[in-house]
């Protein structure tokens, strides 16, 4: 029996070696052979989607304030070099607008881009506005995009307005959550490995593909593949791909 097919996604790029959600890290993950990359989106004061995981700027820039406090003309001059992890090694590394990833994904036209809309951003950005902006910016690479979120309401809106693939990031793995998944039938169910039931318990089946994070151990990846997982997301795709001999 052939081994199950397993796809590898870079979690915010290749943050083992580069600042997260930066073009240098995303390109490194794709060049290493990742089948896709995951990015996080926050929205500026003037509604520009930018590549940032946190609403607050401190961790990635060393500066105070929230993303929603600044227009992109100001935010784009800040450096997302992760000073606590890398010191000044990657200074300056600009905070990127979402549009900046389009040329990169065109170079890797077979790769998938998982775009996470952060639930906390909807405290200051309307869901429909976010989806509309996403559609406009990513239109040239729409066939490569999957929109993911913990927020199932915005995912329903993506399906209604765009008919793009969606991935629901699970806060828990339990009967209530799985019932909602069966009703919504997203193309991907995304879950942290620690939230899964212990092996060898079978994962809940549906029309979706299972996408599990954060995996750095090749043996764990193989075990997940044997349980029906299609995608694993890794902080260090270079090492994982090497160990899996993909």
Beta strands, then each sheet from edge to edge (+ up, - down):
strand 1: 7-11
strand 2: 36-43
strand 3: 49-51
strand 4: 112-117
strand 5: 145-149
strand 6: 165-169
strand 7: 188-192
strand 8: 209-213
strand 9: 229-234
sheet 1: 3+ 2- 1- 9- 8- 7- 6- 5- 4-
end
